[in-house]
Amino acid sequence: MLARIRTLLFLSLLALPFAPALADDYDSATKIFRDAGQSSKYFGSAYGYAILPSIGKGGVGIGGAHGKGRVYAKGAYVGDTSMTQLTVGLQLGGQAYSQIIFFENKAAYDKFTSGNFEFGAQATAVAITAGASAQATTGGTGAGASGTSSHAKTSGGYQNGMAVFTVAKGGLMYEATIGGQKFNYKAKGSK
């Protein structure tokens, strides 16, 4: 039974519209978050941020997600990050989304880049849907979301020094759950 679930999960993840995370993907994802009213104000005041342009998520009872991204501090690219997530519960489908994590100050940045960082089950993200859209130039992949401003309310700013926003790119799951996400960080130039 568990082997069947793993096979279904694997097939769900393969069915997602994955695109390689090239420089254009980072630029396109950053532009979406800069243009969205909910997250745009953080670019001017945050110490730094981590951007993951394409996270794939799928699940059949047991679910998983994975994505790669870049970390910036004071406007400079300083390293790479990868995220994995395992979820258990009533779930079915697959989704692709972009995510950005803003660091309020150096302490929050240091916490994230210290090696292995994990969001607890109580962590939340703001799902940006109002007017956020983009068209990636690589592979003709589209990324977008639609809705009204009532669908994209901010949750009151930073929580524990971090603010997280997501934009759905496509798929059959709709959620902004980030609890249980684990991040690995590698400084630029390190092996």
C-alpha positions as CSV (number, residue, x, y, z in Angstrom):
1,M,0.0,0.0,0.0
2,L,2.8,2.5,0.9
3,A,4.6,1.6,-2.3
4,R,1.5,2.4,-4.3
5,I,1.1,5.8,-2.5
6,R,4.8,6.6,-3.2
7,T,4.3,5.7,-6.9
8,L,1.3,8.0,-7.1
9,L,3.1,10.8,-5.4
10,F,6.0,10.5,-7.7
11,L,3.7,10.5,-10.8
12,S,1.9,13.5,-9.4
13,L,5.1,15.4,-9.0
14,L,6.2,14.5,-12.6
15,A,2.9,15.8,-13.9
16,L,3.5,19.3,-12.6
17,P,4.6,22.0,-15.1
18,F,8.2,22.2,-14.0
19,A,10.6,24.6,-15.6
20,P,14.4,24.9,-14.9
21,A,15.2,27.7,-12.5
22,L,17.2,29.9,-14.9
23,A,18.0,33.6,-14.4
24,D,14.9,34.6,-16.2
25,D,12.8,32.6,-13.8
26,Y,14.3,34.5,-10.8
27,D,13.8,37.8,-12.5
28,S,10.2,37.0,-13.5
29,A,9.3,35.7,-10.0
30,T,10.9,38.7,-8.3
31,K,9.0,41.0,-10.6
32,I,5.7,39.4,-9.6
33,F,6.4,40.0,-5.9
34,R,7.7,43.5,-6.6
35,D,4.5,44.4,-8.5
36,A,2.1,42.9,-6.0
37,G,0.9,45.4,-3.4
38,Q,1.0,42.8,-0.6
39,S,4.8,42.1,-0.9
40,S,6.2,45.1,-2.8
41,K,6.7,47.3,0.4
42,Y,9.1,44.6,1.9
43,F,11.7,45.1,-0.8
44,G,12.5,48.6,0.5
45,S,12.9,47.7,4.1
46,A,13.9,44.1,4.4
47,Y,17.5,43.1,5.3
48,G,17.2,40.4,2.6
49,Y,15.1,37.7,1.1
50,A,15.1,34.2,-0.4
51,I,13.2,33.7,-3.7
52,L,12.1,30.3,-4.9
53,P,10.7,30.8,-8.4
54,S,9.2,27.3,-8.9
55,I,8.2,24.9,-6.1
56,G,6.5,21.7,-7.1
57,K,4.0,20.1,-4.7
58,G,2.0,16.9,-5.0
59,G,0.2,14.5,-2.8
60,V,-2.0,11.5,-2.5
61,G,-2.5,11.1,1.3
62,I,1.2,11.6,1.7
63,G,2.6,14.7,-0.1
64,G,5.8,16.4,-0.8
65,A,7.2,19.6,-2.2
66,H,10.6,20.7,-3.5
67,G,12.1,23.8,-4.9
68,K,15.4,25.7,-5.3
69,G,16.1,29.3,-5.0
70,R,18.5,32.1,-4.3
71,V,19.2,34.2,-1.2
72,Y,19.9,38.0,-1.2
73,A,21.2,40.3,1.5
74,K,21.2,44.0,1.1
75,G,20.4,43.6,-2.6
76,A,23.3,41.2,-3.4
77,Y,23.0,37.6,-4.3
78,V,24.8,35.7,-1.5
79,G,23.9,32.0,-1.9
80,D,21.5,29.3,-2.8
81,T,18.7,27.5,-1.0
82,S,16.6,24.4,-1.5
83,M,13.4,23.5,0.2
84,T,11.7,20.2,0.9
85,Q,8.4,19.5,2.6
86,L,6.6,16.3,3.6
87,T,2.9,16.4,4.5
88,V,0.5,13.8,5.7
89,G,-3.2,14.2,5.6
90,L,-6.2,14.4,3.4
91,Q,-4.7,15.7,0.1
92,L,-4.9,14.9,-3.6
93,G,-3.4,16.7,-6.6
94,G,-0.4,18.8,-7.6
95,Q,0.6,22.4,-7.7
96,A,3.4,24.7,-8.7
97,Y,4.0,28.0,-7.0
98,S,6.6,30.7,-6.3
99,Q,7.6,31.7,-2.8
100,I,9.5,34.6,-1.3
101,I,10.7,34.9,2.3
102,F,11.7,38.4,3.6
103,F,14.1,38.8,6.4
104,E,13.3,41.7,8.7
105,N,16.8,42.1,10.1
106,K,20.2,40.4,10.2
107,A,19.1,38.1,13.0
108,A,16.4,36.6,10.9
109,Y,18.7,36.4,7.9
110,D,21.4,34.7,10.1
111,K,18.8,32.2,11.4
112,F,17.7,31.2,7.9
113,T,21.3,30.9,6.5
114,S,22.8,29.1,9.5
115,G,22.5,25.8,7.8
116,N,19.2,23.9,8.1
117,F,16.2,26.1,8.8
118,E,12.7,24.8,9.3
119,F,9.3,26.5,9.5
120,G,7.2,25.1,12.3
121,A,3.6,24.0,11.9
122,Q,2.3,27.4,13.0
123,A,4.0,29.3,10.1
124,T,1.7,30.9,7.6
125,A,2.1,32.6,4.2
126,V,0.1,35.2,2.4
127,A,-1.2,33.9,-0.9
128,I,-1.0,36.7,-3.5
129,T,-3.7,36.5,-6.0
130,A,-4.9,40.0,-6.8
131,G,-3.5,41.1,-10.2
132,A,-0.3,39.0,-9.9
133,S,0.8,37.6,-13.2
134,A,3.9,36.9,-15.3
135,Q,4.9,35.2,-18.5
136,A,8.3,33.4,-18.3
137,T,10.2,33.6,-21.6
138,T,11.9,30.2,-21.2
139,G,10.0,27.2,-22.5
140,G,6.8,29.3,-22.9
141,T,5.9,28.5,-19.3
142,G,3.2,30.8,-17.9
143,A,2.9,31.9,-14.3
144,G,0.0,33.7,-12.9
145,A,-2.9,34.0,-10.5
146,S,-6.1,35.9,-10.5
147,G,-8.6,37.1,-8.0
148,T,-9.9,40.1,-6.2
149,S,-8.2,42.3,-3.6
150,S,-10.3,40.6,-1.0
151,H,-8.4,37.3,-1.7
152,A,-5.0,38.8,-1.0
153,K,-5.0,40.3,2.5
154,T,-1.7,40.6,4.4
155,S,-1.4,38.9,7.7
156,G,0.0,41.9,9.6
157,G,3.7,41.8,8.7
158,Y,6.7,39.9,10.0
159,Q,6.3,36.8,12.2
160,N,9.5,35.9,14.0
161,G,11.5,38.2,11.8
162,M,10.2,36.7,8.5
163,A,7.3,37.4,6.1
164,V,6.4,34.8,3.5
165,F,4.4,35.2,0.3
166,T,3.3,32.7,-2.3
167,V,1.9,33.0,-5.9
168,A,0.2,30.0,-7.4
169,K,1.5,29.1,-10.9
170,G,-0.8,26.2,-11.7
171,G,-2.2,22.9,-10.5
172,L,-5.1,21.5,-8.7
173,M,-4.2,22.3,-5.1
174,Y,-5.0,25.7,-3.6
175,E,-3.3,26.4,-0.3
176,A,-0.6,28.6,1.2
177,T,0.6,26.1,3.9
178,I,4.3,26.3,4.6
179,G,4.5,24.5,7.9
180,G,7.1,21.8,7.9
181,Q,9.2,23.3,5.1
182,K,12.9,22.6,5.6
183,F,15.6,24.8,3.9
184,N,19.2,24.1,3.2
185,Y,21.5,27.0,2.5
186,K,24.8,27.1,0.7
187,A,26.8,30.4,0.4
188,K,27.7,31.5,-3.1
189,G,31.0,30.0,-4.2
190,S,31.0,27.2,-1.6
191,K,31.1,23.6,-2.7
